[in-house]
């Protein structure tokens, strides 16, 4: 059984590396990564470190992959030597392929992808990367309230961050199961200053976040790309299998935002003080984290939540609104057609209007009403005559018989009126056809 698992893991490793090799989809579309800023084919490289990359600490190149944390309680990093001038190009696409093996669960360690100023590279205090940096960090870890996830942070270099508070500064995050999986994951980070500074992150071709609220070209000039990792006191092995860099927005970056990643959902357990019963309820992040906060803390949390909302894709909501508007337009069009048909029917002198169609029915209704009025008058006169002649019982008998005869007559007249009305309607429909 162990042998089968080892063979399966080896096949997955080989398949994942070849599936993301330079001769795949990017080359098929005519898109070639810049060799100066990318990792070469690591399988062909053997144990030779690429000349354009700087490997630090315990990171090693072995069997076609860089193992940043090869053993328990180790650190490692991989930094691109040449700097990239962001202001000249204004756009880029960088793709990382990575995985985590050997451990699953809470850990103070993590894997961080960096885009920072060259002066920040020497700092190794935060996940073996800079704790005070000017640029962008993508952190993959299992030490937040969201468990296995990826968080994005932007800093201007004005403060020092640590692993305990780093998640409080995230402007976007996504759930991402990555631990102890032989199947690698791919990150694609895209920035396009020409498209109103669009910053977009995709994980396995699914959108994690996109935002136009971050202007990297305005604050950064020459930047360095890198990845660092620390597994603290666990045997978790963070591996980098590939890195491709493009100085433009690739076609894969333009994949529609149909399949978004799972977003965090906060739950809280509410205990009834009187009965002791427990109930799980949906709570937003603000309510779940703190119940008694100051106004200053509230403003800070609202600011972070606003950033996360703006970073998430609202394409689904736009589609639903467009669908509703389309249905409304169809209803308005149908109502216009109905109104036109009714107006044309009224204006057509060659066809009977509503009053002419129902004139027989209305005249019969008037006759019936007159008959009932006349009956009421006769009954009143007869009653008065009976009172005067003291012949009440005889007149009541006469009125009773008269009512018995009148009721069937009225029913017959109503039935005839109904059928006359239906016949008139059928004749009118026949004429219209």
Buried (B, 14 or more C-beta within 10 A) or exposed (E): EEEEEEEEEEEBBEEBBEEBBBEEEBEEEEBEBBEEBBBBEBBEEEEEBBEBBBBBBBBBBEBBBBBBBBEBEBBBBBBBBEBBEBEEBBBBBBBBBBBBBBBBEEBBBBBBBBBBBEEBBEBBEBBBBBBBBBBBBBBBBBBBEBBBBBBBBBBEBEEBBEBEEBBBBBBBBBBBEBBBEBEBBBBBBBBBBEBEBBBBBBBBEBBBBBBBEBEBBEBBBEBBBBBBBBBBEBBBBBBBBBBBBBBBBBEBBEBEBEEBBEBBEBEBEEEEEEEEEEEEEEBEBBEBBEEEEEEEEEEEBEEBEEBBEBBBBEEEEEEEEEEEEEEEEEEEEEEEEEEEEEEEBEEEEEBBEEEEBBEBBEEBBEEBEEBEEEBEEEBEEBBEEBEEEEEEEEBEEBBEEBEEEEEEEEEEBEEEBEEBBEEBEEEBEEEEE
